[in-house]
């Protein structure tokens, strides 16, 4: 019986040893495959990056489309999104920025770029879902710049009333930074736009009046003119509204890159937002299709 027990014990030990050996071999094979995949990914990303540096954007996009989605590729998708947007290739820009948002959900810049692109393509359903995602992701931010941009992205198209409380908190986070902040005019504008969207037209006009005369960003200036003109119209200040609208439209006409010229600058997202607000203001003040 002692001999039998010893044999059984040795048999069990040997079986465990074989199992451990098999597991170790499988783990080594997994690590080798992982290393090979990482090396292949690195080679593809390096190739795509080199093509980008040579302005061979279409070739870079073909290369990066051949690899599985990976956070390391987010920067390349971001560059491709910028290239497509500045060429006014809106659908392709949406595709690339959607990938960036999926790979890097905390990247507020990607969210900031995707929101106006969805509106520009007419996909308001996807835009609404994107705004919901923005509010879930960034509602608690303490960064005033992030708060301003995310709030603006959810405000340039009239948001549902259920979102006002969350957006208003983000706006207050921006405004709380105070007038010494270098982005204070942007914070003033988003506060004015938020007041307008909530039907507080007098307060909106007061905030926006402080923005329209400030220089440095023609897109912000036009956006502020459009929002102010709509607030004045709602306050029954008909003539003032028409004058404000005309001033904003003149700035856009003389200084903005023209539609279809494929020559948009790095603020193409604000170009989109300004044009949306221009259409909204003209429809409200001059009549016509909304």
Secondary structure, 3 states (H helix, E strand, C coil): CHHHHHHHHHHHHHHHHHHHHHHHHHHHHHHHHHHHHHHHHHHHHHHHHHHHHCCCHHHHHHHHCCCCCCHHHHHHHHHHHHHHHHCCCHHHHHHHHHHHHHHCCCCHHHHHHHHHHHHHCCCHHHHHHHHHHHHHHHCCCCCHHHHHHHHHHHHCCCCCHHHHHHHHHHHHHHHCCCCCCCCHHHHHHHHHHHHHHCCCHHHHHHHHHHHHCCCCCHHHHHHHHHHHHHHHHHCCCHHHHHHHHHHHHHHHHHHCCCCCCCCCCCCHHHHHHHHHHHHHHHHHHHCCCC
